[in-house]
Amino acid sequence: MEIDNNRNDEIMTDFKSLEEKVEGLRNFGVDLLSNLIEIKAISPDSGGEGELKKAEYLERFLDGFEVERIDVEDERAYGGVRPNIIAKIKGKKRRTIWIVSHLDVVPEGDEKLWKTPPFKAVIKEGKIFGRGSEDNGQSLVASLMAGRTILDLDLTPEYTLALAFVADEEMGSEFGIQELIRRKIFEKDSLVVVPDGGTPKGDMIEIAEKSILWLKFSVFGRQTHASSPQKGLNASRIAMKFILEVDSRLKKEFDAENNLFSPPFSTFEPTKREKNVDNVNTIPGLDVSYMDCRVLPEYSIDDVISFVEGVKKEFEVEGARIEVEVVQKNSSPPTPEDSEIVEKLKKSLKIARGVSAGVYGMGGNTCGAFFRKAGFETAVWSTVDNTAHQPNEYCRIENLVNDAKVFAVLPFVE
């Protein structure tokens, strides 16, 4: 393998050895992902044990890497910790390119909607079915295959390659990326790829994310018998009217469009609603519901919260009271389209896949938002059919292998 360092735009001229080695690891990758699917790694916030069993299993495959495990205490989790694994291959340059994937998965949801057991890997039609197969097992295994390729070929990349397998991404990253950033694990000039979003063709690189805001609405009325509504104050009716009004007004107030995103506007969606009363003939005195807001970077999240608070006051009549609680709040600046990590990723895609990539923004929230907020150049990319969080989630085996080729090239690109 030859690399010409005399020209800034010259990149790897012989990709064949890397490509062949990755292809040789195809069965390894399929087996590893299948086994990882069968180790539940659900957050304690969602009733699970956390990621420790999965992390311990993954550590068996990291020989040859410089490995460090950073455990963050969480007494709710199995083993009392939320594990984060860092596996490095030293490069010619001190500067590091990070590939960051996450260990945790979301619950299966309604199991009746699955055609295969959610936590039993099933391989058919060139796909691996199972919860966490695409989100984020595919990229976790692809990055490991890339690192394994470099080690097995006894190559020294231009840049240090660091793989991070982190905890708690699905529930806010408090025990994962946020804690690692607080501990200054990442050097200031690090370049970061978060393979936790993408397109079916792998031809788009995400450089911006909408701000995320989760709101909890608690509406307090007066409980009474349904036959005597005049004696009470129906919290359910007030909540329904309030949420519909908030929904309508937010869309009108924050109506800008940005074609980097799809959809190109901010979204405000009522979602979860908690159980209020057990029987039909009781008027509830408390109603609790939630709203998921994905806000364009043109707007301040605090302005959205203030606007909701203003609407709330109009509904606090006749003894009703409404509490608005921020459950999750996160925003980040975009990564410049001409940033170094975007350019390197574009070159890697051209070499490994013959793909000329564009850029886009997404409404989902990834670890990338925390990196960008902390000042790191960050690109989000992978090749996925976007089945994350759905029943019958799957990973295409070709995507797994082809993404590994891109990751294997990346630390060699100047």
C-alpha positions as CSV (number, residue, x, y, z in Angstrom):
1,M,0.0,0.0,0.0
2,E,1.5,3.3,-1.1
3,I,0.5,6.8,0.1
4,D,1.9,9.9,-1.5
5,N,2.3,12.6,1.1
6,N,3.7,15.2,-1.3
7,R,0.3,16.4,-2.4
8,N,-2.4,17.4,0.0
9,D,-5.1,16.0,-2.2
10,E,-3.3,12.7,-2.9
11,I,-4.9,9.7,-1.2
12,M,-4.3,6.0,-1.1
13,T,-3.4,4.5,-4.4
14,D,-3.7,0.9,-3.6
15,F,-7.0,-0.1,-1.9
16,K,-7.0,-3.7,-2.9
17,S,-5.3,-5.2,0.1
18,L,-7.6,-3.5,2.5
19,E,-10.7,-4.4,0.5
20,E,-9.7,-8.1,0.3
21,K,-9.0,-8.2,4.0
22,V,-12.3,-6.7,4.9
23,E,-14.1,-9.1,2.6
24,G,-12.2,-11.9,4.4
25,L,-13.7,-10.7,7.7
26,R,-17.3,-10.9,6.4
27,N,-18.3,-14.0,8.3
28,F,-16.5,-12.7,11.4
29,G,-18.6,-9.6,11.2
30,V,-21.9,-11.4,10.7
31,D,-21.2,-13.8,13.6
32,L,-20.1,-11.0,15.9
33,L,-23.2,-8.8,15.1
34,S,-25.5,-11.8,15.5
35,N,-24.1,-12.6,19.0
36,L,-24.2,-9.0,20.1
37,I,-27.9,-8.7,19.1
38,E,-28.6,-11.6,21.6
39,I,-27.1,-9.7,24.5
40,K,-29.7,-7.2,25.7
41,A,-28.2,-3.8,26.5
42,I,-31.2,-1.8,27.4
43,S,-30.9,1.3,29.7
44,P,-32.1,1.1,33.3
45,D,-34.3,4.1,32.3
46,S,-36.2,1.7,30.1
47,G,-36.2,-1.2,32.6
48,G,-33.0,-2.9,31.4
49,E,-29.7,-3.9,32.9
50,G,-27.4,-1.6,31.0
51,E,-24.4,-2.5,28.7
52,L,-21.9,-4.3,30.9
53,K,-22.5,-7.9,29.6
54,K,-22.3,-6.7,26.1
55,A,-19.1,-4.7,26.8
56,E,-17.4,-7.7,28.4
57,Y,-18.3,-9.9,25.4
58,L,-16.9,-7.3,23.0
59,E,-13.6,-7.0,24.9
60,R,-12.8,-10.5,23.8
61,F,-12.2,-9.3,20.2
62,L,-9.9,-6.3,20.9
63,D,-6.5,-8.1,21.0
64,G,-3.9,-5.9,19.3
65,F,-5.7,-2.6,20.1
66,E,-4.6,-0.3,23.0
67,V,-7.7,-0.8,25.1
68,E,-9.1,1.3,28.0
69,R,-12.5,0.8,29.6
70,I,-14.1,3.7,31.4
71,D,-16.8,2.7,33.8
72,V,-19.3,5.3,34.9
73,E,-21.1,4.5,38.2
74,D,-24.8,3.7,37.9
75,E,-26.2,1.7,40.8
76,R,-29.4,0.9,38.8
77,A,-27.4,-1.1,36.2
78,Y,-26.0,-4.7,36.3
79,G,-22.6,-4.5,37.9
80,G,-23.3,-1.0,39.1
81,V,-21.6,0.7,36.1
82,R,-22.2,1.9,32.5
83,P,-19.1,0.8,30.5
84,N,-17.4,2.8,27.7
85,I,-14.6,1.1,25.7
86,I,-11.8,2.9,23.8
87,A,-9.7,0.8,21.4
88,K,-6.8,2.6,19.6
89,I,-4.3,1.9,16.8
90,K,-1.4,4.3,16.8
91,G,-0.7,6.2,13.6
92,K,2.2,8.1,12.2
93,K,0.6,11.3,13.4
94,R,-0.4,12.0,16.9
95,R,-3.8,13.4,15.7
96,T,-6.7,11.0,16.2
97,I,-9.7,10.1,14.0
98,W,-12.5,8.7,16.2
99,I,-15.3,6.4,15.2
100,V,-17.9,6.5,17.9
101,S,-20.7,3.9,18.1
102,H,-23.0,2.9,21.0
103,L,-23.5,-0.3,22.9
104,D,-27.1,0.3,24.2
105,V,-30.3,-0.4,22.3
106,V,-33.9,0.5,22.7
107,P,-36.6,-2.0,23.9
108,E,-38.3,-4.2,21.4
109,G,-41.7,-2.5,21.7
110,D,-44.8,-4.5,20.8
111,E,-43.3,-8.0,20.2
112,K,-46.4,-9.0,18.2
113,L,-45.3,-6.7,15.4
114,W,-42.0,-8.6,15.0
115,K,-41.8,-11.4,12.4
116,T,-38.7,-12.8,14.2
117,P,-37.7,-12.8,17.9
118,P,-36.3,-9.3,18.5
119,F,-33.3,-10.5,20.5
120,K,-32.5,-13.6,18.5
121,A,-30.5,-12.8,15.3
122,V,-32.1,-14.2,12.2
123,I,-30.2,-14.1,8.9
124,K,-32.3,-14.1,5.7
125,E,-32.4,-12.2,2.3
126,G,-28.9,-10.8,2.9
127,K,-30.0,-9.1,6.2
128,I,-29.5,-9.7,9.9
129,F,-32.8,-9.1,11.8
130,G,-32.9,-8.2,15.5
131,R,-33.1,-5.3,17.8
132,G,-29.9,-3.2,17.6
133,S,-28.8,-4.7,14.3
134,E,-28.8,-1.4,12.6
135,D,-28.8,0.9,15.6
136,N,-26.0,0.7,16.3
137,G,-24.6,-2.8,16.0
138,Q,-23.9,-2.5,12.3
139,S,-21.5,0.4,12.7
140,L,-20.0,-0.9,15.9
141,V,-19.0,-4.1,14.1
142,A,-18.0,-2.3,10.9
143,S,-15.6,-0.1,12.8
144,L,-14.1,-3.1,14.6
145,M,-13.7,-4.9,11.3
146,A,-11.9,-1.9,9.9
147,G,-9.5,-1.8,12.9
148,R,-9.0,-5.5,12.7
149,T,-8.1,-5.2,9.0
150,I,-5.4,-2.6,9.7
151,L,-3.9,-4.7,12.5
152,D,-4.0,-8.0,10.6
153,L,-2.2,-6.4,7.7
154,D,0.4,-4.9,10.1
155,L,-0.2,-1.4,8.7
156,T,0.5,1.9,10.4
157,P,-2.2,4.5,9.4
158,E,-1.4,8.1,8.9
159,Y,-3.7,9.1,11.8
160,T,-4.3,7.3,15.1
161,L,-7.6,5.4,14.8
162,A,-9.7,5.3,17.9
163,L,-12.8,3.3,18.2
164,A,-15.2,4.3,21.0
165,F,-18.0,1.9,22.0
166,V,-20.1,4.0,24.4
167,A,-23.0,3.6,26.8
168,D,-26.3,5.4,27.2
169,E,-26.7,7.0,23.8
170,E,-30.4,6.1,23.6
171,M,-31.3,8.0,26.8
172,G,-29.2,11.1,26.6
173,S,-25.5,10.0,26.8
174,E,-25.1,11.1,30.5
175,F,-23.2,8.0,31.3
176,G,-21.5,7.9,27.9
177,I,-20.3,10.6,25.6
178,Q,-21.2,13.5,27.9
179,E,-19.1,12.0,30.7
180,L,-16.2,11.2,28.4
181,I,-16.1,14.8,27.1
182,R,-16.2,16.0,30.7
183,R,-13.2,13.8,31.4
184,K,-11.3,15.3,28.4
185,I,-10.8,11.9,26.8
186,F,-10.8,13.5,23.3
187,E,-7.9,15.7,22.2
188,K,-8.9,19.2,21.1
189,D,-7.8,18.6,17.4
190,S,-9.6,15.2,17.2
191,L,-11.7,14.5,14.1
192,V,-14.9,12.5,14.8
193,V,-17.2,10.3,12.8
194,V,-20.4,9.1,14.4
195,P,-21.9,6.3,12.3
196,D,-25.4,6.5,13.8
197,G,-27.4,7.9,10.9
198,G,-27.3,7.8,7.2
199,T,-29.0,7.0,3.9
200,P,-29.6,3.7,2.0
201,K,-27.0,4.6,-0.7
202,G,-24.4,5.9,1.8
203,D,-24.1,9.0,-0.4
204,M,-24.9,11.7,2.2
205,I,-22.9,13.0,5.2
206,E,-24.9,14.5,8.0
207,I,-23.4,17.8,9.2
208,A,-26.2,19.3,11.3
209,E,-28.9,18.1,13.7
210,K,-32.1,19.8,14.8
211,S,-32.2,20.8,18.4
212,I,-34.0,18.3,20.6
213,L,-36.5,19.3,23.3
214,W,-38.7,16.8,25.2
215,L,-41.4,18.4,27.3
216,K,-43.5,16.9,30.0
217,F,-47.0,18.4,30.7
218,S,-48.6,17.7,34.0
219,V,-52.2,19.1,34.2
220,F,-53.8,19.2,37.6
221,G,-57.6,19.4,37.9
222,R,-60.1,17.9,40.5
223,Q,-61.0,14.3,40.4
224,T,-64.7,13.4,40.8
225,H,-67.3,10.8,39.7
226,A,-68.1,11.0,36.0
227,S,-71.8,11.4,36.8
228,S,-71.1,14.7,38.6
229,P,-68.7,16.5,36.4
230,Q,-69.7,19.9,37.8
231,K,-68.0,18.9,41.1
232,G,-64.6,18.3,39.5
233,L,-62.3,19.8,36.9
234,N,-61.4,17.3,34.1
235,A,-57.6,17.3,33.8
236,S,-57.9,15.1,30.7
237,R,-60.0,17.6,28.7
238,I,-57.9,20.5,29.7
239,A,-54.7,18.6,28.7
240,M,-56.1,17.6,25.3
241,K,-57.1,21.2,24.5
242,F,-53.9,22.6,25.8
243,I,-51.7,20.2,23.9
244,L,-53.5,20.8,20.6
245,E,-53.3,24.5,21.1
246,V,-49.5,24.3,21.9
247,D,-49.0,22.1,18.9
248,S,-50.9,24.5,16.5
249,R,-49.2,27.7,17.8
250,L,-45.7,26.3,17.9
251,K,-45.9,25.4,14.2
252,K,-47.1,28.9,13.3
253,E,-44.6,30.7,15.5
254,F,-41.5,28.7,14.5
255,D,-42.2,28.2,10.8
256,A,-38.8,28.8,9.2
257,E,-37.6,26.2,6.6
258,N,-34.1,24.9,6.0
259,N,-33.6,22.6,3.0
260,L,-30.6,21.0,4.6
261,F,-33.1,19.0,6.6
262,S,-35.9,16.6,5.8
263,P,-38.5,17.6,6.7
264,P,-37.2,21.2,6.2
265,F,-39.1,22.6,9.2
266,S,-39.2,22.2,12.9
267,T,-41.5,19.5,14.2
268,F,-43.6,19.4,17.4
269,E,-45.2,16.0,18.1
270,P,-47.4,15.0,21.0
271,T,-46.2,11.5,21.9
272,K,-46.3,9.6,25.2
273,R,-49.3,9.8,27.5
274,E,-49.3,8.3,31.0
275,K,-52.1,6.4,32.5
276,N,-54.5,8.6,34.6
277,V,-57.4,6.7,36.2
278,D,-58.1,3.0,36.3
279,N,-61.8,3.1,35.6
280,V,-64.0,4.7,33.0
281,N,-66.4,6.4,35.4
282,T,-63.9,8.6,37.2
283,I,-62.9,12.1,35.9
284,P,-59.2,12.4,36.3
285,G,-57.6,15.0,38.4
286,L,-54.2,14.6,36.9
287,D,-53.2,14.1,33.3
288,V,-49.5,13.7,32.2
289,S,-48.3,13.8,28.6
290,Y,-45.2,14.5,26.5
291,M,-44.2,16.3,23.4
292,D,-41.1,15.7,21.2
293,C,-39.8,18.9,19.6
294,R,-37.1,18.9,16.9
295,V,-36.2,22.5,16.3
296,L,-34.2,24.0,13.4
297,P,-30.9,25.6,14.5
298,E,-32.2,29.0,13.5
299,Y,-34.2,29.0,16.7
300,S,-33.3,29.0,20.4
301,I,-34.7,26.2,22.4
302,D,-35.2,28.6,25.3
303,D,-37.5,30.7,23.1
304,V,-39.6,27.6,22.4
305,I,-39.9,26.9,26.2
306,S,-40.8,30.5,26.9
307,F,-43.5,30.4,24.2
308,V,-45.0,27.2,25.7
309,E,-45.0,28.8,29.1
310,G,-47.0,31.7,27.7
311,V,-49.7,29.4,26.3
312,K,-49.8,27.5,29.6
313,K,-50.9,30.6,31.5
314,E,-54.0,31.0,29.3
315,F,-55.2,27.5,30.4
316,E,-54.6,27.9,34.1
317,V,-58.2,28.9,34.8
318,E,-60.9,27.8,37.2
319,G,-58.4,26.2,39.6
320,A,-56.5,24.2,36.9
321,R,-52.7,24.1,37.2
322,I,-50.2,23.1,34.5
323,E,-46.5,22.2,35.1
324,V,-44.1,22.2,32.1
325,E,-41.0,20.2,32.7
326,V,-38.0,19.9,30.4
327,V,-37.1,16.2,30.1
328,Q,-34.3,16.5,27.6
329,K,-32.8,19.5,25.9
330,N,-29.8,19.6,23.5
331,S,-28.6,21.8,20.7
332,S,-25.4,22.1,18.7
333,P,-23.9,24.1,15.9
334,P,-23.5,22.6,12.5
335,T,-20.2,21.2,11.2
336,P,-19.0,23.3,8.2
337,E,-19.5,21.6,4.9
338,D,-15.8,22.2,4.0
339,S,-14.5,20.9,7.4
340,E,-11.6,18.5,7.4
341,I,-13.5,15.5,8.6
342,V,-16.2,15.9,6.0
343,E,-13.5,16.2,3.3
344,K,-11.7,13.1,4.5
345,L,-14.9,11.1,4.7
346,K,-15.8,12.2,1.1
347,K,-12.4,11.0,-0.1
348,S,-12.7,7.7,1.7
349,L,-16.1,7.1,0.2
350,K,-14.8,7.9,-3.3
351,I,-11.9,5.4,-2.8
352,A,-13.8,2.6,-1.1
353,R,-17.2,2.9,-2.8
354,G,-16.8,5.1,-5.8
355,V,-19.4,7.4,-4.2
356,S,-19.5,11.2,-4.5
357,A,-21.2,12.3,-1.3
358,G,-23.3,15.3,-0.5
359,V,-24.3,16.8,2.9
360,Y,-27.6,17.0,4.8
361,G,-29.1,17.7,8.2
362,M,-31.2,15.3,10.3
363,G,-34.0,15.6,12.8
364,G,-32.7,12.7,14.9
365,N,-30.2,13.3,17.7
366,T,-26.9,11.5,18.0
367,C,-23.6,11.7,20.0
368,G,-22.5,14.1,17.2
369,A,-24.5,16.9,18.8
370,F,-22.5,16.7,22.0
371,F,-19.2,16.6,20.1
372,R,-20.2,19.7,18.0
373,K,-21.3,21.6,21.1
374,A,-17.9,20.9,22.6
375,G,-16.1,22.2,19.5
376,F,-15.1,19.0,17.7
377,E,-15.4,18.7,13.9
378,T,-18.0,15.9,13.6
379,A,-19.6,14.0,10.7
380,V,-22.4,11.5,11.0
381,W,-22.4,8.8,8.3
382,S,-23.3,5.2,7.6
383,T,-25.2,3.2,5.0
384,V,-28.6,2.3,6.5
385,D,-32.2,1.6,5.5
386,N,-33.3,3.6,8.6
387,T,-35.1,0.8,10.4
388,A,-33.9,1.9,13.8
389,H,-36.4,1.7,16.7
390,Q,-38.9,-0.1,14.3
391,P,-40.2,-3.7,14.6
392,N,-38.2,-6.0,12.4
393,E,-35.1,-3.8,12.5
394,Y,-32.4,-5.2,10.3
395,C,-28.8,-4.6,9.0
396,R,-27.9,-5.3,5.4
397,I,-24.8,-7.5,5.4
398,E,-23.5,-5.6,2.3
399,N,-23.8,-2.3,4.2
400,L,-21.9,-3.8,7.1
401,V,-19.0,-4.9,4.9
402,N,-18.9,-1.8,2.7
403,D,-19.0,0.6,5.6
404,A,-16.1,-1.3,7.1
405,K,-14.1,-0.7,3.9
406,V,-14.7,3.1,4.2
407,F,-13.6,3.1,7.9
408,A,-10.5,1.1,7.0
409,V,-9.5,3.7,4.4
410,L,-10.3,6.8,6.6
411,P,-7.1,6.9,8.8
412,F,-4.9,6.7,5.7
413,V,-6.5,9.7,3.9
414,E,-4.5,13.0,3.8
